[in-house]
Amino acid sequence: MFSVTTTASREILAATARSHADGMALRVAALREADGSVRYGMGFDDERQDDLVIDGDGITVLISPRSQPLLENTTLDF
């Protein structure tokens, strides 16, 4: 399961206010590179069909089916 710490949640909420993205969810993505490393990305986005939706600590996190295996048992911290 993917989780977000309380500290990270507070920072994400502050970022939504600064970015005028109030009400939007945070999309977290991961992609395996050709050399085996994993590249991560985040940004505010709208929910898409088949997204894993995680609600907690005042924020909503979206993870696409493609990223889910790479983010399993991951914690987002700040």
HTML snippet that shows the backbone in 3Dmol.js (N, CA, C, O; Angstrom):
<script src="https://3Dmol.org/build/3Dmol-min.js"></script>
<div id="view" style="width:600px;height:400px;position:relative"></div>
<script>
const pdb = `
ATOM      1  N   MET A   1       0.835  -1.185   0.000  1.00  0.00           N
ATOM      2  CA  MET A   1       0.000   0.000   0.000  1.00  0.00           C
ATOM      3  C   MET A   1       0.879   1.248   0.000  1.00  0.00           C
ATOM      4  O   MET A   1       1.904   1.286   0.681  1.00  0.00           O
ATOM      5  N   PHE A   2       0.493   2.242  -0.741  1.00  0.00           N
ATOM      6  CA  PHE A   2       1.172   3.528  -0.806  1.00  0.00           C
ATOM      7  C   PHE A   2       0.665   4.388   0.349  1.00  0.00           C
ATOM      8  O   PHE A   2      -0.532   4.396   0.639  1.00  0.00           O
ATOM      9  N   SER A   3       1.565   5.105   1.006  1.00  0.00           N
ATOM     10  CA  SER A   3       1.141   5.968   2.105  1.00  0.00           C
ATOM     11  C   SER A   3       1.836   7.321   2.030  1.00  0.00           C
ATOM     12  O   SER A   3       2.869   7.479   1.379  1.00  0.00           O
ATOM     13  N   VAL A   4       1.242   8.284   2.709  1.00  0.00           N
ATOM     14  CA  VAL A   4       1.759   9.648   2.765  1.00  0.00           C
ATOM     15  C   VAL A   4       1.871  10.043   4.227  1.00  0.00           C
ATOM     16  O   VAL A   4       0.920   9.876   4.990  1.00  0.00           O
ATOM     17  N   THR A   5       3.031  10.567   4.626  1.00  0.00           N
ATOM     18  CA  THR A   5       3.194  10.999   6.008  1.00  0.00           C
ATOM     19  C   THR A   5       2.403  12.285   6.253  1.00  0.00           C
ATOM     20  O   THR A   5       2.036  12.993   5.315  1.00  0.00           O
ATOM     21  N   THR A   6       2.152  12.567   7.513  1.00  0.00           N
ATOM     22  CA  THR A   6       1.443  13.785   7.882  1.00  0.00           C
ATOM     23  C   THR A   6       2.218  15.023   7.435  1.00  0.00           C
ATOM     24  O   THR A   6       1.622  15.989   6.958  1.00  0.00           O
ATOM     25  N   THR A   7       3.533  14.999   7.584  1.00  0.00           N
ATOM     26  CA  THR A   7       4.364  16.129   7.161  1.00  0.00           C
ATOM     27  C   THR A   7       4.232  16.361   5.658  1.00  0.00           C
ATOM     28  O   THR A   7       4.093  17.502   5.218  1.00  0.00           O
ATOM     29  N   ALA A   8       4.274  15.299   4.876  1.00  0.00           N
ATOM     30  CA  ALA A   8       4.123  15.426   3.428  1.00  0.00           C
ATOM     31  C   ALA A   8       2.729  15.939   3.071  1.00  0.00           C
ATOM     32  O   ALA A   8       2.590  16.765   2.169  1.00  0.00           O
ATOM     33  N   SER A   9       1.709  15.467   3.758  1.00  0.00           N
ATOM     34  CA  SER A   9       0.345  15.926   3.497  1.00  0.00           C
ATOM     35  C   SER A   9       0.224  17.429   3.706  1.00  0.00           C
ATOM     36  O   SER A   9      -0.404  18.118   2.902  1.00  0.00           O
ATOM     37  N   ARG A  10       0.819  17.940   4.778  1.00  0.00           N
ATOM     38  CA  ARG A  10       0.775  19.383   5.033  1.00  0.00           C
ATOM     39  C   ARG A  10       1.459  20.159   3.911  1.00  0.00           C
ATOM     40  O   ARG A  10       0.954  21.194   3.477  1.00  0.00           O
ATOM     41  N   GLU A  11       2.599  19.670   3.441  1.00  0.00           N
ATOM     42  CA  GLU A  11       3.325  20.345   2.361  1.00  0.00           C
ATOM     43  C   GLU A  11       2.548  20.287   1.049  1.00  0.00           C
ATOM     44  O   GLU A  11       2.550  21.248   0.279  1.00  0.00           O
ATOM     45  N   ILE A  12       1.894  19.175   0.800  1.00  0.00           N
ATOM     46  CA  ILE A  12       1.089  19.037  -0.421  1.00  0.00           C
ATOM     47  C   ILE A  12      -0.085  20.001  -0.384  1.00  0.00           C
ATOM     48  O   ILE A  12      -0.397  20.638  -1.390  1.00  0.00           O
ATOM     49  N   LEU A  13      -0.742  20.115   0.769  1.00  0.00           N
ATOM     50  CA  LEU A  13      -1.849  21.065   0.903  1.00  0.00           C
ATOM     51  C   LEU A  13      -1.369  22.494   0.694  1.00  0.00           C
ATOM     52  O   LEU A  13      -2.063  23.288   0.060  1.00  0.00           O
ATOM     53  N   ALA A  14      -0.202  22.832   1.214  1.00  0.00           N
ATOM     54  CA  ALA A  14       0.358  24.171   1.006  1.00  0.00           C
ATOM     55  C   ALA A  14       0.674  24.392  -0.468  1.00  0.00           C
ATOM     56  O   ALA A  14       0.456  25.484  -0.991  1.00  0.00           O
ATOM     57  N   ALA A  15       1.183  23.371  -1.137  1.00  0.00           N
ATOM     58  CA  ALA A  15       1.510  23.483  -2.563  1.00  0.00           C
ATOM     59  C   ALA A  15       0.255  23.669  -3.406  1.00  0.00           C
ATOM     60  O   ALA A  15       0.279  24.396  -4.399  1.00  0.00           O
ATOM     61  N   THR A  16      -0.846  23.018  -3.019  1.00  0.00           N
ATOM     62  CA  THR A  16      -2.086  23.204  -3.779  1.00  0.00           C
ATOM     63  C   THR A  16      -2.546  24.649  -3.692  1.00  0.00           C
ATOM     64  O   THR A  16      -3.035  25.211  -4.672  1.00  0.00           O
ATOM     65  N   ALA A  17      -2.390  25.247  -2.523  1.00  0.00           N
ATOM     66  CA  ALA A  17      -2.790  26.650  -2.361  1.00  0.00           C
ATOM     67  C   ALA A  17      -1.894  27.568  -3.192  1.00  0.00           C
ATOM     68  O   ALA A  17      -2.386  28.477  -3.860  1.00  0.00           O
ATOM     69  N   ARG A  18      -0.590  27.334  -3.152  1.00  0.00           N
ATOM     70  CA  ARG A  18       0.345  28.172  -3.919  1.00  0.00           C
ATOM     71  C   ARG A  18       0.132  28.038  -5.418  1.00  0.00           C
ATOM     72  O   ARG A  18       0.330  28.994  -6.168  1.00  0.00           O
ATOM     73  N   SER A  19      -0.273  26.847  -5.853  1.00  0.00           N
ATOM     74  CA  SER A  19      -0.429  26.559  -7.280  1.00  0.00           C
ATOM     75  C   SER A  19      -1.844  26.813  -7.782  1.00  0.00           C
ATOM     76  O   SER A  19      -2.145  26.583  -8.954  1.00  0.00           O
ATOM     77  N   HIS A  20      -2.704  27.285  -6.899  1.00  0.00           N
ATOM     78  CA  HIS A  20      -4.114  27.483  -7.254  1.00  0.00           C
ATOM     79  C   HIS A  20      -4.718  26.175  -7.767  1.00  0.00           C
ATOM     80  O   HIS A  20      -5.504  26.167  -8.714  1.00  0.00           O
ATOM     81  N   ALA A  21      -4.336  25.076  -7.126  1.00  0.00           N
ATOM     82  CA  ALA A  21      -4.823  23.750  -7.508  1.00  0.00           C
ATOM     83  C   ALA A  21      -5.756  23.182  -6.440  1.00  0.00           C
ATOM     84  O   ALA A  21      -5.892  21.966  -6.307  1.00  0.00           O
ATOM     85  N   ASP A  22      -6.400  24.076  -5.679  1.00  0.00           N
ATOM     86  CA  ASP A  22      -7.319  23.622  -4.632  1.00  0.00           C
ATOM     87  C   ASP A  22      -8.345  22.659  -5.209  1.00  0.00           C
ATOM     88  O   ASP A  22      -8.923  22.902  -6.268  1.00  0.00           O
ATOM     89  N   GLY A  23      -8.557  21.566  -4.493  1.00  0.00           N
ATOM     90  CA  GLY A  23      -9.527  20.574  -4.927  1.00  0.00           C
ATOM     91  C   GLY A  23      -8.971  19.533  -5.875  1.00  0.00           C
ATOM     92  O   GLY A  23      -9.650  18.551  -6.173  1.00  0.00           O
ATOM     93  N   MET A  24      -7.757  19.721  -6.354  1.00  0.00           N
ATOM     94  CA  MET A  24      -7.157  18.730  -7.258  1.00  0.00           C
ATOM     95  C   MET A  24      -6.402  17.686  -6.449  1.00  0.00           C
ATOM     96  O   MET A  24      -5.977  17.936  -5.321  1.00  0.00           O
ATOM     97  N   ALA A  25      -6.250  16.543  -7.032  1.00  0.00           N
ATOM     98  CA  ALA A  25      -5.526  15.448  -6.393  1.00  0.00           C
ATOM     99  C   ALA A  25      -4.060  15.478  -6.827  1.00  0.00           C
ATOM    100  O   ALA A  25      -3.707  16.075  -7.844  1.00  0.00           O
ATOM    101  N   LEU A  26      -3.234  14.828  -6.043  1.00  0.00           N
ATOM    102  CA  LEU A  26      -1.823  14.691  -6.385  1.00  0.00           C
ATOM    103  C   LEU A  26      -1.622  13.361  -7.107  1.00  0.00           C
ATOM    104  O   LEU A  26      -1.897  12.298  -6.551  1.00  0.00           O
ATOM    105  N   ARG A  27      -1.146  13.427  -8.337  1.00  0.00           N
ATOM    106  CA  ARG A  27      -0.811  12.196  -9.065  1.00  0.00           C
ATOM    107  C   ARG A  27       0.646  11.872  -8.796  1.00  0.00           C
ATOM    108  O   ARG A  27       1.527  12.719  -8.944  1.00  0.00           O
ATOM    109  N   VAL A  28       0.885  10.626  -8.397  1.00  0.00           N
ATOM    110  CA  VAL A  28       2.241  10.126  -8.185  1.00  0.00           C
ATOM    111  C   VAL A  28       2.468   9.038  -9.225  1.00  0.00           C
ATOM    112  O   VAL A  28       1.648   8.133  -9.380  1.00  0.00           O
ATOM    113  N   ALA A  29       3.576   9.131  -9.928  1.00  0.00           N
ATOM    114  CA  ALA A  29       3.867   8.189 -11.013  1.00  0.00           C
ATOM    115  C   ALA A  29       5.266   7.617 -10.863  1.00  0.00           C
ATOM    116  O   ALA A  29       6.152   8.240 -10.277  1.00  0.00           O
ATOM    117  N   ALA A  30       5.447   6.434 -11.397  1.00  0.00           N
ATOM    118  CA  ALA A  30       6.755   5.790 -11.408  1.00  0.00           C
ATOM    119  C   ALA A  30       6.910   5.055 -12.735  1.00  0.00           C
ATOM    120  O   ALA A  30       5.962   4.463 -13.252  1.00  0.00           O
ATOM    121  N   LEU A  31       8.113   5.106 -13.265  1.00  0.00           N
ATOM    122  CA  LEU A  31       8.401   4.471 -14.559  1.00  0.00           C
ATOM    123  C   LEU A  31       9.756   3.791 -14.474  1.00  0.00           C
ATOM    124  O   LEU A  31      10.737   4.405 -14.054  1.00  0.00           O
ATOM    125  N   ARG A  32       9.815   2.528 -14.870  1.00  0.00           N
ATOM    126  CA  ARG A  32      11.086   1.801 -14.888  1.00  0.00           C
ATOM    127  C   ARG A  32      11.843   2.178 -16.152  1.00  0.00           C
ATOM    128  O   ARG A  32      11.322   2.061 -17.262  1.00  0.00           O
ATOM    129  N   GLU A  33      13.084   2.632 -15.969  1.00  0.00           N
ATOM    130  CA  GLU A  33      13.952   3.007 -17.085  1.00  0.00           C
ATOM    131  C   GLU A  33      14.629   1.766 -17.673  1.00  0.00           C
ATOM    132  O   GLU A  33      14.614   0.697 -17.064  1.00  0.00           O
ATOM    133  N   ALA A  34      15.211   1.914 -18.836  1.00  0.00           N
ATOM    134  CA  ALA A  34      15.881   0.800 -19.516  1.00  0.00           C
ATOM    135  C   ALA A  34      17.015   0.212 -18.682  1.00  0.00           C
ATOM    136  O   ALA A  34      17.297  -0.983 -18.773  1.00  0.00           O
ATOM    137  N   ASP A  35      17.672   1.049 -17.866  1.00  0.00           N
ATOM    138  CA  ASP A  35      18.781   0.551 -17.051  1.00  0.00           C
ATOM    139  C   ASP A  35      18.325  -0.073 -15.737  1.00  0.00           C
ATOM    140  O   ASP A  35      19.152  -0.484 -14.922  1.00  0.00           O
ATOM    141  N   GLY A  36      17.003  -0.144 -15.528  1.00  0.00           N
ATOM    142  CA  GLY A  36      16.456  -0.766 -14.327  1.00  0.00           C
ATOM    143  C   GLY A  36      16.133   0.213 -13.213  1.00  0.00           C
ATOM    144  O   GLY A  36      15.461  -0.153 -12.248  1.00  0.00           O
ATOM    145  N   SER A  37      16.596   1.445 -13.325  1.00  0.00           N
ATOM    146  CA  SER A  37      16.279   2.434 -12.299  1.00  0.00           C
ATOM    147  C   SER A  37      14.813   2.860 -12.428  1.00  0.00           C
ATOM    148  O   SER A  37      14.164   2.600 -13.441  1.00  0.00           O
ATOM    149  N   VAL A  38      14.317   3.506 -11.400  1.00  0.00           N
ATOM    150  CA  VAL A  38      12.935   3.967 -11.399  1.00  0.00           C
ATOM    151  C   VAL A  38      12.928   5.492 -11.356  1.00  0.00           C
ATOM    152  O   VAL A  38      13.618   6.104 -10.541  1.00  0.00           O
ATOM    153  N   ARG A  39      12.146   6.094 -12.239  1.00  0.00           N
ATOM    154  CA  ARG A  39      11.985   7.548 -12.286  1.00  0.00           C
ATOM    155  C   ARG A  39      10.607   7.869 -11.707  1.00  0.00           C
ATOM    156  O   ARG A  39       9.608   7.238 -12.053  1.00  0.00           O
ATOM    157  N   TYR A  40      10.577   8.863 -10.820  1.00  0.00           N
ATOM    158  CA  TYR A  40       9.344   9.250 -10.146  1.00  0.00           C
ATOM    159  C   TYR A  40       8.904  10.636 -10.592  1.00  0.00           C
ATOM    160  O   TYR A  40       9.724  11.474 -10.965  1.00  0.00           O
ATOM    161  N   GLY A  41       7.593  10.863 -10.547  1.00  0.00           N
ATOM    162  CA  GLY A  41       7.055  12.173 -10.871  1.00  0.00           C
ATOM    163  C   GLY A  41       5.797  12.438 -10.064  1.00  0.00           C
ATOM    164  O   GLY A  41       5.115  11.511  -9.627  1.00  0.00           O
ATOM    165  N   MET A  42       5.498  13.720  -9.872  1.00  0.00           N
ATOM    166  CA  MET A  42       4.297  14.124  -9.148  1.00  0.00           C
ATOM    167  C   MET A  42       3.750  15.397  -9.770  1.00  0.00           C
ATOM    168  O   MET A  42       4.496  16.215 -10.308  1.00  0.00           O
ATOM    169  N   GLY A  43       2.457  15.549  -9.689  1.00  0.00           N
ATOM    170  CA  GLY A  43       1.823  16.760 -10.160  1.00  0.00           C
ATOM    171  C   GLY A  43       0.344  16.716  -9.848  1.00  0.00           C
ATOM    172  O   GLY A  43      -0.210  15.646  -9.594  1.00  0.00           O
ATOM    173  N   PHE A  44      -0.300  17.868  -9.864  1.00  0.00           N
ATOM    174  CA  PHE A  44      -1.730  17.927  -9.596  1.00  0.00           C
ATOM    175  C   PHE A  44      -2.484  17.544 -10.852  1.00  0.00           C
ATOM    176  O   PHE A  44      -2.133  17.959 -11.956  1.00  0.00           O
ATOM    177  N   ASP A  45      -3.535  16.738 -10.667  1.00  0.00           N
ATOM    178  CA  ASP A  45      -4.232  16.166 -11.814  1.00  0.00           C
ATOM    179  C   ASP A  45      -5.657  15.814 -11.420  1.00  0.00           C
ATOM    180  O   ASP A  45      -6.023  15.848 -10.245  1.00  0.00           O
ATOM    181  N   ASP A  46      -6.449  15.476 -12.423  1.00  0.00           N
ATOM    182  CA  ASP A  46      -7.806  14.984 -12.217  1.00  0.00           C
ATOM    183  C   ASP A  46      -7.799  13.464 -12.280  1.00  0.00           C
ATOM    184  O   ASP A  46      -6.950  12.860 -12.935  1.00  0.00           O
ATOM    185  N   GLU A  47      -8.744  12.863 -11.599  1.00  0.00           N
ATOM    186  CA  GLU A  47      -8.853  11.407 -11.567  1.00  0.00           C
ATOM    187  C   GLU A  47      -9.203  10.861 -12.945  1.00  0.00           C
ATOM    188  O   GLU A  47     -10.006  11.440 -13.677  1.00  0.00           O
ATOM    189  N   ARG A  48      -8.582   9.736 -13.279  1.00  0.00           N
ATOM    190  CA  ARG A  48      -8.870   9.027 -14.528  1.00  0.00           C
ATOM    191  C   ARG A  48      -9.430   7.644 -14.196  1.00  0.00           C
ATOM    192  O   ARG A  48      -9.274   7.135 -13.086  1.00  0.00           O
ATOM    193  N   GLN A  49     -10.078   7.062 -15.184  1.00  0.00           N
ATOM    194  CA  GLN A  49     -10.628   5.727 -15.009  1.00  0.00           C
ATOM    195  C   GLN A  49      -9.498   4.764 -14.649  1.00  0.00           C
ATOM    196  O   GLN A  49      -8.409   4.845 -15.218  1.00  0.00           O
ATOM    197  N   ASP A  50      -9.745   3.871 -13.727  1.00  0.00           N
ATOM    198  CA  ASP A  50      -8.820   2.825 -13.276  1.00  0.00           C
ATOM    199  C   ASP A  50      -7.709   3.330 -12.354  1.00  0.00           C
ATOM    200  O   ASP A  50      -6.857   2.537 -11.953  1.00  0.00           O
ATOM    201  N   ASP A  51      -7.685   4.627 -12.002  1.00  0.00           N
ATOM    202  CA  ASP A  51      -6.702   5.103 -11.033  1.00  0.00           C
ATOM    203  C   ASP A  51      -6.963   4.471  -9.669  1.00  0.00           C
ATOM    204  O   ASP A  51      -8.109   4.235  -9.287  1.00  0.00           O
ATOM    205  N   LEU A  52      -5.899   4.208  -8.956  1.00  0.00           N
ATOM    206  CA  LEU A  52      -5.999   3.880  -7.544  1.00  0.00           C
ATOM    207  C   LEU A  52      -6.139   5.221  -6.839  1.00  0.00           C
ATOM    208  O   LEU A  52      -5.318   6.115  -7.043  1.00  0.00           O
ATOM    209  N   VAL A  53      -7.162   5.371  -6.016  1.00  0.00           N
ATOM    210  CA  VAL A  53      -7.423   6.618  -5.317  1.00  0.00           C
ATOM    211  C   VAL A  53      -7.201   6.382  -3.831  1.00  0.00           C
ATOM    212  O   VAL A  53      -7.831   5.518  -3.222  1.00  0.00           O
ATOM    213  N   ILE A  54      -6.296   7.164  -3.261  1.00  0.00           N
ATOM    214  CA  ILE A  54      -5.969   7.043  -1.848  1.00  0.00           C
ATOM    215  C   ILE A  54      -6.321   8.366  -1.190  1.00  0.00           C
ATOM    216  O   ILE A  54      -5.783   9.413  -1.550  1.00  0.00           O
ATOM    217  N   ASP A  55      -7.229   8.313  -0.220  1.00  0.00           N
ATOM    218  CA  ASP A  55      -7.632   9.509   0.517  1.00  0.00           C
ATOM    219  C   ASP A  55      -7.038   9.425   1.913  1.00  0.00           C
ATOM    220  O   ASP A  55      -7.078   8.382   2.565  1.00  0.00           O
ATOM    221  N   GLY A  56      -6.496  10.530   2.349  1.00  0.00           N
ATOM    222  CA  GLY A  56      -5.977  10.547   3.708  1.00  0.00           C
ATOM    223  C   GLY A  56      -5.327  11.853   4.062  1.00  0.00           C
ATOM    224  O   GLY A  56      -4.686  12.498   3.231  1.00  0.00           O
ATOM    225  N   ASP A  57      -5.497  12.233   5.297  1.00  0.00           N
ATOM    226  CA  ASP A  57      -4.844  13.417   5.847  1.00  0.00           C
ATOM    227  C   ASP A  57      -5.145  14.680   5.050  1.00  0.00           C
ATOM    228  O   ASP A  57      -4.309  15.578   4.955  1.00  0.00           O
ATOM    229  N   GLY A  58      -6.366  14.742   4.468  1.00  0.00           N
ATOM    230  CA  GLY A  58      -6.769  15.946   3.767  1.00  0.00           C
ATOM    231  C   GLY A  58      -6.377  16.029   2.310  1.00  0.00           C
ATOM    232  O   GLY A  58      -6.673  17.027   1.652  1.00  0.00           O
ATOM    233  N   ILE A  59      -5.715  15.005   1.784  1.00  0.00           N
ATOM    234  CA  ILE A  59      -5.322  15.014   0.369  1.00  0.00           C
ATOM    235  C   ILE A  59      -5.809  13.744  -0.318  1.00  0.00           C
ATOM    236  O   ILE A  59      -6.113  12.742   0.328  1.00  0.00           O
ATOM    237  N   THR A  60      -5.873  13.813  -1.631  1.00  0.00           N
ATOM    238  CA  THR A  60      -6.188  12.646  -2.447  1.00  0.00           C
ATOM    239  C   THR A  60      -4.997  12.381  -3.344  1.00  0.00           C
ATOM    240  O   THR A  60      -4.486  13.287  -4.002  1.00  0.00           O
ATOM    241  N   VAL A  61      -4.556  11.123  -3.367  1.00  0.00           N
ATOM    242  CA  VAL A  61      -3.438  10.705  -4.210  1.00  0.00           C
ATOM    243  C   VAL A  61      -3.978   9.781  -5.288  1.00  0.00           C
ATOM    244  O   VAL A  61      -4.768   8.879  -5.006  1.00  0.00           O
ATOM    245  N   LEU A  62      -3.550  10.009  -6.524  1.00  0.00           N
ATOM    246  CA  LEU A  62      -3.933   9.173  -7.660  1.00  0.00           C
ATOM    247  C   LEU A  62      -2.715   8.423  -8.171  1.00  0.00           C
ATOM    248  O   LEU A  62      -1.635   8.996  -8.313  1.00  0.00           O
ATOM    249  N   ILE A  63      -2.897   7.131  -8.447  1.00  0.00           N
ATOM    250  CA  ILE A  63      -1.823   6.318  -9.013  1.00  0.00           C
ATOM    251  C   ILE A  63      -2.411   5.492 -10.150  1.00  0.00           C
ATOM    252  O   ILE A  63      -3.393   4.775  -9.960  1.00  0.00           O
ATOM    253  N   SER A  64      -1.812   5.593 -11.323  1.00  0.00           N
ATOM    254  CA  SER A  64      -2.302   4.841 -12.483  1.00  0.00           C
ATOM    255  C   SER A  64      -1.976   3.360 -12.310  1.00  0.00           C
ATOM    256  O   SER A  64      -1.062   3.008 -11.564  1.00  0.00           O
ATOM    257  N   PRO A  65      -2.716   2.495 -12.994  1.00  0.00           N
ATOM    258  CA  PRO A  65      -2.437   1.058 -12.911  1.00  0.00           C
ATOM    259  C   PRO A  65      -0.994   0.719 -13.294  1.00  0.00           C
ATOM    260  O   PRO A  65      -0.401  -0.201 -12.730  1.00  0.00           O
ATOM    261  N   ARG A  66      -0.438   1.452 -14.237  1.00  0.00           N
ATOM    262  CA  ARG A  66       0.931   1.187 -14.693  1.00  0.00           C
ATOM    263  C   ARG A  66       1.969   1.467 -13.596  1.00  0.00           C
ATOM    264  O   ARG A  66       2.990   0.784 -13.510  1.00  0.00           O
ATOM    265  N   SER A  67       1.698   2.468 -12.767  1.00  0.00           N
ATOM    266  CA  SER A  67       2.634   2.844 -11.704  1.00  0.00           C
ATOM    267  C   SER A  67       2.435   2.055 -10.408  1.00  0.00           C
ATOM    268  O   SER A  67       3.339   1.995  -9.575  1.00  0.00           O
ATOM    269  N   GLN A  68       1.281   1.462 -10.239  1.00  0.00           N
ATOM    270  CA  GLN A  68       0.957   0.809  -8.969  1.00  0.00           C
ATOM    271  C   GLN A  68       1.989  -0.225  -8.509  1.00  0.00           C
ATOM    272  O   GLN A  68       2.378  -0.196  -7.342  1.00  0.00           O
ATOM    273  N   PRO A  69       2.448  -1.132  -9.371  1.00  0.00           N
ATOM    274  CA  PRO A  69       3.416  -2.122  -8.887  1.00  0.00           C
ATOM    275  C   PRO A  69       4.732  -1.487  -8.407  1.00  0.00           C
ATOM    276  O   PRO A  69       5.356  -1.985  -7.469  1.00  0.00           O
ATOM    277  N   LEU A  70       5.144  -0.407  -9.040  1.00  0.00           N
ATOM    278  CA  LEU A  70       6.410   0.238  -8.677  1.00  0.00           C
ATOM    279  C   LEU A  70       6.277   1.069  -7.401  1.00  0.00           C
ATOM    280  O   LEU A  70       7.281   1.375  -6.758  1.00  0.00           O
ATOM    281  N   LEU A  71       5.062   1.434  -7.031  1.00  0.00           N
ATOM    282  CA  LEU A  71       4.850   2.255  -5.841  1.00  0.00           C
ATOM    283  C   LEU A  71       4.307   1.458  -4.656  1.00  0.00           C
ATOM    284  O   LEU A  71       4.029   2.024  -3.599  1.00  0.00           O
ATOM    285  N   GLU A  72       4.158   0.160  -4.832  1.00  0.00           N
ATOM    286  CA  GLU A  72       3.677  -0.701  -3.759  1.00  0.00           C
ATOM    287  C   GLU A  72       4.611  -0.598  -2.563  1.00  0.00           C
ATOM    288  O   GLU A  72       5.831  -0.663  -2.714  1.00  0.00           O
ATOM    289  N   ASN A  73       4.039  -0.436  -1.375  1.00  0.00           N
ATOM    290  CA  ASN A  73       4.792  -0.336  -0.108  1.00  0.00           C
ATOM    291  C   ASN A  73       5.757   0.861  -0.077  1.00  0.00           C
ATOM    292  O   ASN A  73       6.828   0.795   0.526  1.00  0.00           O
ATOM    293  N   THR A  74       5.357   1.940  -0.733  1.00  0.00           N
ATOM    294  CA  THR A  74       6.156   3.167  -0.762  1.00  0.00           C
ATOM    295  C   THR A  74       5.515   4.215   0.128  1.00  0.00           C
ATOM    296  O   THR A  74       4.291   4.306   0.220  1.00  0.00           O
ATOM    297  N   THR A  75       6.352   5.005   0.781  1.00  0.00           N
ATOM    298  CA  THR A  75       5.872   6.117   1.611  1.00  0.00           C
ATOM    299  C   THR A  75       6.395   7.415   1.051  1.00  0.00           C
ATOM    300  O   THR A  75       7.595   7.560   0.815  1.00  0.00           O
ATOM    301  N   LEU A  76       5.490   8.369   0.835  1.00  0.00           N
ATOM    302  CA  LEU A  76       5.862   9.707   0.404  1.00  0.00           C
ATOM    303  C   LEU A  76       6.069  10.550   1.651  1.00  0.00           C
ATOM    304  O   LEU A  76       5.150  10.711   2.454  1.00  0.00           O
ATOM    305  N   ASP A  77       7.264  11.085   1.817  1.00  0.00           N
ATOM    306  CA  ASP A  77       7.606  11.892   2.975  1.00  0.00           C
ATOM    307  C   ASP A  77       8.202  13.200   2.500  1.00  0.00           C
ATOM    308  O   ASP A  77       8.566  13.340   1.332  1.00  0.00           O
ATOM    309  N   PHE A  78       8.301  14.154   3.406  1.00  0.00           N
ATOM    310  CA  PHE A  78       8.893  15.443   3.067  1.00  0.00           C
ATOM    311  C   PHE A  78      10.013  15.730   4.034  1.00  0.00           C
ATOM    312  O   PHE A  78      10.659  16.773   3.937  1.00  0.00           O
TER     313      PHE A  78
END
`;
const viewer = $3Dmol.createViewer("view");
viewer.addModel(pdb, "pdb");
viewer.setStyle({}, {cartoon: {color: "spectrum"}});
viewer.zoomTo();
viewer.render();
</script>
